[in-house]
Amino acid sequence: MPVDLDSLADGVLAGSRRALARAITLVESSRDDHRRQAQALLEQLMPATRESVRVGISGAPGVGKSTFIEALGNHVLDQGQSLAVLAVDPSSSLSGGSILGDKTRMQELGHRREAFIRPSPTGCNLGGVARRTRESMLLCEAAGFAVIFVETVGVGQSETEVEGMTDMFLLLLQPGGGDELQGIKRGIIELADLILVNKADGELAAAARHSVADYRMALHLIHPRTRNWEVPVKSCSALSGEGIPEVWSLIEQYRQTLLDSGEFQERRAGQARSWMWSEITANLLARFRKDPTIRARLPELEQAVTAGTLPPPRAAGELLDRFLRK
């Protein structure tokens, strides 16, 4: 059944949670007809999108991301803001569905009318971020949400992905030092705009203080990526709420720093340009794989490559020549 785009757009603009959920489902669909409808919907809603606060939140599994997001989210709502959480879950290789179900792990936040939580499976997208997360953020902005959190699967390529679509990248770490510090990749630290050591309570409070000191020392060796901003390293406890108000204050300070320096608009423009090129790459690859002449020749070339009788660059060149000749 065709989607009534005008009615759906009106529902999103009116702040209807049901309409927003349906719109996100539409943009996440891989069907060609749904993709055309999704693009038309986004074009219709683009004038209503606004400059929300976009925060990417990541950290290794077990660091307490969901508990932290619920604590920080409740604080944000208590400040009179509205909040959308796009929790990107790892996907089952069998069914393609979400595994962790973040919405069930943020029950208090999920029951508040000012909040919207949307778990989305990563599908086959590398990096721990759903391919359509950018589009979902625009839909949330059109629905009137002032703050958007994007939670990624964990530490890895996901940091690069989420940094390229949000204003601030927040890295959540567990208390620890020494060997644990050595295990954190330099590239991840370089991407972070705010580093938080979570679980700073009870028996782990002392370890958290030591970790904060260790990470502050490590940051002295790294050039900050944002002008006029020295990356803070703080401890907090999502469980007790200690340090959570300060986290939100730092997020607001960071956004104002970007606005004052003009870097906010520069970064948003760069992200839009990067998004365009990533779509070009993904769509070209999809068309390449569906091309009948490519599909006819591909099995033979793949067999030759895996058997070691044909260099992969030679096989790739032949396939590209076939595709481009059309």
Protein Blocks (a to p, Z undefined) as FASTA:
>chain_A
ZZdfklmmmmmmnopaklmmmmmmmmmpcbfklmmmmmmmmmmmmmmpccddddddddde
hilmmmmmmmmmmmmmmnopacdddddddddfklopafklmmlmmmmlmmpmkbccdddd
ekjaghhiafklmmmmmmmmmnopabdcdddfbecjklmmmmmmcfbdcddddedehjlm
mmpcfklmmmpmbdcdehiahjllmmmmmmmmmmmmmmmmpccfbghiacddddddfkno
poklmmmmmmmmmmmmmmmnommmmmmmmmmmmmmmmmmmmmmmmmmmmpmklmmmmmmm
mmmmmnopacfklmmmmmmmmmmmZZ
